[in-house]
Amino acid sequence: MLWYALGKSGGPNETSSGLSVSSGFLLAPVYLHHNLNGEREMIRVAIAGAAGRMGRTLVEAVSRSDADIQVTVATVLADDPCLNVDCGLIAMGASNGVVAVSDLAYQVDEFDVLIDFTEPASTISHLEICRQHQKAMVIGTTGMSEAEQQQIKNAGEVIPIVFAPNMSVGVNLCFNLLEHAARVMGDEVDIEITEAHHRYKKDAPSGTALKMGQVIAESLGRDLKEVAVYGREGIGEERERSTIGFSTIRAGDIVGDHTATFASLGERVEITHKASSRMTFANGAVRASLWVTGKPAAVYSMQEVLGLD
């Protein structure tokens, strides 16, 4: 296992995901895979939804990675105009020799790990295929119901899965900061979470916002289901201190902004992450794919992948 620095000692440094990191080194693990002869192996990756916004970014991220990883399967919907088109042309305008197909089940011998950032129904369908054929998964799909999340947990008894609402390094560092802030300030402040995404995002609040709320609630010994308030309207009672409020914006081409506010009378602390490119999520998914391949069956978090847990 190797480690590399995400920030340099001696002053603030900004990561590609827009998070400022002050002095000191933030280290993250990079894993190398070898066969029984000690030779490094190429990790074969399938990309679900390769014609979508995130899918195209994932194809590009894997293709441009310096690690021993390559796209060998790409799926699209059966009625997608990109069906039977080279996924490299779709994503980057340069052929990679992998033609987009519509049925993952016929490609199970061609990949080691599936990266899926599609929609819940598609992800669950792919989950069953991977479970049956012992394939690892990296799942970034959001908007999952409790029943669908339970299906992922059940599959984790059979195959290794990284399941995370956000795979950027910056966001996962923010989760750690939120936990600390909640423990120090939580009983004395009002807590609000605001998130903004592009007009095409279907689920609200975002999976990342919900995860932020979950981290804060658990740090305070609260149940998010009982204290979450999703939007406010009209004339009502005053705000209850124990609640965690959520506000959602859907507009334009915003990649993803998240802010957790801890506000008291006289001061407030805000922990904010702003993503300017989907590539930060895709690079995290690539790292998760390298990390999870060959791991024992379980459902892992991105915190574990990054060594933050």
Backbone torsions as a table, in degrees:
resi	resn	phi	psi	omega
1	MET	NA	135.1	176.2
2	LEU	-108.7	161.1	175.6
3	TRP	-127.1	144.2	174.2
4	TYR	-134.7	153.7	-174.7
5	ALA	-88.5	134.9	176.0
6	LEU	-96.5	-15.9	178.5
7	GLY	-141.6	154.8	-178.1
8	LYS	-107.0	148.8	178.8
9	SER	-70.1	144.7	170.9
10	GLY	111.1	-2.6	178.1
11	GLY	170.1	172.6	-178.3
12	PRO	-70.5	142.3	177.5
13	ASN	-133.3	140.9	-179.6
14	GLU	-105.7	128.6	177.6
15	THR	-78.7	170.9	-179.7
16	SER	-65.8	-17.8	-179.5
17	SER	-91.3	3.1	173.4
18	GLY	90.4	13.6	-179.6
19	LEU	-99.0	125.4	177.5
20	SER	-80.2	130.7	179.9
21	VAL	-118.7	122.6	-178.2
22	SER	-80.7	-164.3	-171.3
23	SER	-56.6	152.6	-179.8
24	GLY	105.3	169.9	-178.9
25	PHE	-103.4	134.3	169.3
26	LEU	-104.5	114.2	-174.0
27	LEU	-105.4	141.8	176.9
28	ALA	-133.2	144.2	-176.2
29	PRO	-80.9	145.3	171.6
30	VAL	-121.6	127.5	-174.0
31	TYR	-106.1	136.7	176.5
32	LEU	-108.7	138.5	-176.6
33	HIS	-109.2	138.0	-178.7
34	HIS	-132.2	151.6	175.3
35	ASN	-86.8	-174.1	-176.1
36	LEU	-65.4	-20.2	178.7
37	ASN	-90.4	5.4	179.7
38	GLY	82.0	8.0	-179.4
39	GLU	-89.2	141.2	177.8
40	ARG	-68.9	136.4	-177.1
41	GLU	-105.9	148.1	174.1
42	MET	-82.0	128.3	176.3
43	ILE	-86.6	124.5	-178.3
44	ARG	-95.6	125.7	-172.6
45	VAL	-116.0	136.4	169.5
46	ALA	-103.4	137.0	178.1
47	ILE	-112.4	117.9	176.2
48	ALA	-84.7	142.2	179.5
49	GLY	65.2	44.8	-171.6
50	ALA	-67.1	-14.0	179.7
51	ALA	-94.1	-6.6	-179.4
52	GLY	-80.5	174.8	-178.6
53	ARG	-58.4	-50.6	-179.2
54	MET	-73.6	-37.0	-179.9
55	GLY	-59.9	-43.6	178.3
56	ARG	-63.3	-39.7	179.2
57	THR	-66.0	-37.8	178.2
58	LEU	-64.6	-43.1	177.8
59	VAL	-58.9	-44.8	-179.7
60	GLU	-65.2	-42.1	-177.7
61	ALA	-62.9	-44.6	178.9
62	VAL	-65.8	-43.5	-176.9
63	SER	-63.8	-33.4	-177.2
64	ARG	-93.3	-3.1	-178.6
65	SER	-68.3	144.0	175.8
66	ASP	-83.9	-8.3	-179.2
67	ALA	-76.9	168.8	179.0
68	ASP	-81.3	76.9	-175.9
69	ILE	-150.0	141.3	179.9
70	GLN	-150.7	152.3	175.2
71	VAL	-78.1	124.9	177.4
72	THR	-120.3	-15.5	178.7
73	VAL	-141.5	138.9	174.5
74	ALA	-137.4	131.6	-179.8
75	THR	-115.6	149.6	173.0
76	VAL	-139.4	171.4	176.9
77	LEU	-68.2	154.8	-175.6
78	ALA	-62.7	-27.3	-179.1
79	ASP	-101.6	12.5	-178.7
80	ASP	-76.0	135.3	178.0
81	PRO	-59.6	-19.4	-178.8
82	CYS	-86.5	-0.5	176.7
83	LEU	-58.1	133.9	-179.8
84	ASN	70.0	15.2	176.4
85	VAL	-103.7	143.8	177.6
86	ASP	-58.2	123.6	-175.1
87	CYS	-69.5	-23.1	174.4
88	GLY	-66.5	-38.5	176.3
89	LEU	-66.2	-39.0	179.2
90	ILE	-62.3	-45.0	-172.1
91	ALA	-86.3	-40.1	-168.9
92	MET	-129.0	-6.4	-176.3
93	GLY	76.9	13.6	179.6
94	ALA	-134.6	129.4	-176.4
95	SER	-63.9	139.3	171.2
96	ASN	-121.8	4.7	175.3
97	GLY	80.3	4.5	-179.4
98	VAL	-107.1	112.2	-177.5
99	VAL	-87.3	134.4	-179.2
100	ALA	-68.8	133.0	179.6
101	VAL	-121.0	169.5	-177.3
102	SER	-106.7	-13.3	-175.0
103	ASP	-124.2	108.2	-179.0
104	LEU	-65.3	-30.1	-173.8
105	ALA	-60.7	-28.5	-179.2
106	TYR	-85.3	0.4	-176.3
107	GLN	-116.6	13.6	-170.5
108	VAL	-64.9	-21.5	178.6
109	ASP	-84.6	-2.2	-172.3
110	GLU	-105.5	0.6	-179.5
111	PHE	-145.3	158.4	178.3
112	ASP	-103.2	-32.9	-176.8
113	VAL	-143.8	140.1	178.1
114	LEU	-105.9	130.7	171.2
115	ILE	-102.0	123.1	-174.2
116	ASP	-129.7	112.6	174.4
117	PHE	-122.7	40.8	-172.7
118	THR	-92.3	-121.5	177.9
119	GLU	-124.8	157.5	-173.6
120	PRO	-50.0	-48.2	-177.0
121	ALA	-61.9	-43.3	179.2
122	SER	-66.3	-42.3	-179.4
123	THR	-61.6	-43.0	-179.9
124	ILE	-65.7	-37.0	175.7
125	SER	-62.8	-44.8	178.4
126	HIS	-66.8	-34.4	179.0
127	LEU	-58.9	-43.2	-179.0
128	GLU	-65.7	-39.3	177.6
129	ILE	-63.1	-45.9	-179.6
130	CYS	-66.1	-37.5	178.4
131	ARG	-63.7	-44.5	-178.6
132	GLN	-64.3	-33.2	-173.2
133	HIS	-109.9	14.2	173.7
134	GLN	57.8	50.3	178.1
135	LYS	-110.4	136.9	177.6
136	ALA	-70.3	157.4	179.1
137	MET	-136.1	147.7	167.8
138	VAL	-121.4	114.0	-173.2
139	ILE	-113.0	119.4	175.5
140	GLY	-115.7	8.3	179.5
141	THR	-64.6	135.6	177.2
142	THR	-112.6	174.5	-179.1
143	GLY	80.8	18.6	-179.6
144	MET	-72.3	138.9	173.4
145	SER	-76.2	168.2	177.7
146	GLU	-61.2	-38.6	179.8
147	ALA	-64.7	-40.5	179.3
148	GLU	-68.5	-38.8	176.2
149	GLN	-63.5	-35.3	177.7
150	GLN	-67.0	-36.0	176.7
151	GLN	-62.6	-37.8	177.2
152	ILE	-65.8	-43.2	177.8
153	LYS	-60.7	-41.6	179.2
154	ASN	-63.8	-42.2	179.0
155	ALA	-64.9	-28.2	178.7
156	GLY	-65.9	-10.5	173.7
157	GLU	-80.0	-11.8	-175.4
158	VAL	-115.9	-38.5	-176.3
159	ILE	-131.6	157.6	175.4
160	PRO	-80.5	132.8	-177.3
161	ILE	-135.9	132.1	165.4
162	VAL	-99.9	119.2	-177.8
163	PHE	-124.1	113.8	-176.1
164	ALA	-150.0	139.4	178.8
165	PRO	-72.3	-19.5	-179.3
166	ASN	-151.8	130.1	-174.1
167	MET	-110.5	13.0	176.7
168	SER	-77.9	147.9	177.9
169	VAL	-62.0	-44.1	-176.9
170	GLY	-61.0	-45.0	-179.8
171	VAL	-63.3	-41.9	-178.5
172	ASN	-69.9	-30.3	171.2
173	LEU	-66.9	-38.5	177.1
174	CYS	-59.3	-37.9	178.0
175	PHE	-56.9	-41.9	178.0
176	ASN	-65.0	-40.9	178.7
177	LEU	-65.0	-38.7	179.5
178	LEU	-63.9	-40.8	178.8
179	GLU	-59.7	-44.6	-179.0
180	HIS	-67.6	-44.9	-179.0
181	ALA	-62.2	-40.9	-179.4
182	ALA	-63.2	-41.0	-178.8
183	ARG	-67.5	-34.2	-178.2
184	VAL	-80.6	-40.3	-169.6
185	MET	-113.8	-14.2	-164.0
186	GLY	-53.6	-40.5	-176.4
187	ASP	-80.1	-6.7	-175.9
188	GLU	-112.6	0.2	-172.5
189	VAL	-133.1	162.6	169.1
190	ASP	-90.7	138.2	-175.4
191	ILE	-117.2	124.9	178.9
192	GLU	-131.3	141.8	177.7
193	ILE	-120.7	125.6	179.2
194	THR	-119.1	134.3	178.2
195	GLU	-135.9	148.6	179.4
196	ALA	-135.5	135.9	177.9
197	HIS	-141.9	172.7	179.6
198	HIS	-63.8	162.2	-174.1
199	ARG	-64.4	-17.3	-174.9
200	TYR	-91.1	-9.9	-178.6
201	LYS	-67.9	130.8	-171.2
202	LYS	-93.2	-35.0	-176.1
203	ASP	-91.9	143.7	178.6
204	ALA	-150.7	138.5	-8.5
205	PRO	-62.4	165.4	-179.9
206	SER	-65.2	158.7	177.2
207	GLY	-60.5	-34.8	178.5
208	THR	-66.6	-42.5	178.4
209	ALA	-62.0	-42.3	178.6
210	LEU	-64.5	-38.7	177.4
211	LYS	-64.9	-40.0	176.4
212	MET	-59.1	-45.3	178.2
213	GLY	-62.8	-39.7	179.2
214	GLN	-63.7	-44.3	179.6
215	VAL	-60.4	-45.6	-179.2
216	ILE	-65.0	-47.1	-178.2
217	ALA	-60.7	-45.7	-179.4
218	GLU	-64.4	-35.5	178.7
219	SER	-64.9	-27.3	-178.6
220	LEU	-99.1	3.4	-179.5
221	GLY	71.8	27.9	180.0
222	ARG	-110.5	159.3	175.3
223	ASP	-98.9	117.2	-176.3
224	LEU	-57.4	-35.4	179.7
225	LYS	-59.4	-30.6	-176.1
226	GLU	-89.5	-24.5	-173.4
227	VAL	-111.0	-8.6	-178.0
228	ALA	-72.1	138.1	174.2
229	VAL	-124.9	118.0	-174.9
230	TYR	-103.7	90.1	179.0
231	GLY	82.0	153.8	179.8
232	ARG	-134.7	147.7	-178.3
233	GLU	-155.4	144.5	174.1
234	GLY	77.9	-166.6	179.9
235	ILE	-100.8	119.2	-177.5
236	GLY	-137.7	-163.4	179.7
237	GLU	-77.4	164.7	176.1
238	GLU	-63.9	157.7	-178.7
239	ARG	-63.4	135.5	174.1
240	GLU	-85.5	133.5	-175.0
241	ARG	-58.5	-34.7	-173.0
242	SER	-78.3	-9.2	-176.1
243	THR	-78.4	158.6	173.1
244	ILE	-121.8	114.7	-176.1
245	GLY	-89.8	148.6	178.1
246	PHE	-125.6	133.2	175.1
247	SER	-127.6	140.0	-173.0
248	THR	-126.1	136.6	174.0
249	ILE	-122.2	134.0	173.6
250	ARG	-127.7	110.2	-174.8
251	ALA	-160.3	141.7	171.2
252	GLY	53.5	-134.3	-175.5
253	ASP	-117.5	29.4	-179.3
254	ILE	-59.5	123.2	-179.0
255	VAL	-70.9	-45.2	178.6
256	GLY	167.0	114.8	175.3
257	ASP	-122.1	135.5	178.9
258	HIS	-137.3	132.2	176.8
259	THR	-135.0	129.7	171.1
260	ALA	-107.2	124.0	-177.8
261	THR	-109.5	128.8	174.3
262	PHE	-112.8	102.9	-170.7
263	ALA	-117.6	129.8	172.9
264	SER	-121.0	-179.2	176.5
265	LEU	-75.9	110.7	177.9
266	GLY	110.9	-19.5	178.3
267	GLU	-161.3	161.9	173.7
268	ARG	-149.7	150.2	176.0
269	VAL	-115.7	132.7	178.5
270	GLU	-122.7	130.4	174.6
271	ILE	-112.0	115.2	-171.3
272	THR	-123.7	140.1	170.0
273	HIS	-127.1	132.1	177.2
274	LYS	-126.5	123.6	177.1
275	ALA	-98.9	127.7	179.3
276	SER	-101.4	-7.9	-179.1
277	SER	-151.3	140.2	175.2
278	ARG	-66.2	-15.5	-178.0
279	MET	-61.8	-29.3	178.5
280	THR	-63.9	-36.1	176.5
281	PHE	-72.0	-40.2	-178.8
282	ALA	-65.2	-41.2	178.2
283	ASN	-63.5	-36.3	175.1
284	GLY	-64.0	-38.8	178.5
285	ALA	-66.3	-36.9	176.1
286	VAL	-62.2	-45.9	179.1
287	ARG	-62.1	-40.7	178.7
288	ALA	-63.5	-37.7	179.3
289	SER	-63.9	-43.5	177.7
290	LEU	-64.1	-38.7	-175.8
291	TRP	-72.5	-42.1	-170.8
292	VAL	-80.6	-23.9	-178.4
293	THR	-63.2	122.0	-179.1
294	GLY	90.3	-3.6	178.5
295	LYS	-75.2	156.7	174.2
296	PRO	-63.3	156.5	178.9
297	ALA	-59.8	128.0	177.9
298	ALA	177.5	165.7	170.5
299	VAL	-101.0	118.0	-176.2
300	TYR	-106.9	154.3	176.4
301	SER	-98.5	164.0	175.3
302	MET	-68.6	-25.6	175.1
303	GLN	-59.8	-39.9	178.8
304	GLU	-68.9	-40.6	178.9
305	VAL	-58.8	-41.4	-174.7
306	LEU	-88.1	-2.3	-179.3
307	GLY	73.8	23.5	-179.3
308	LEU	-96.4	-11.1	-175.2
309	ASP	-86.6	NA	NA
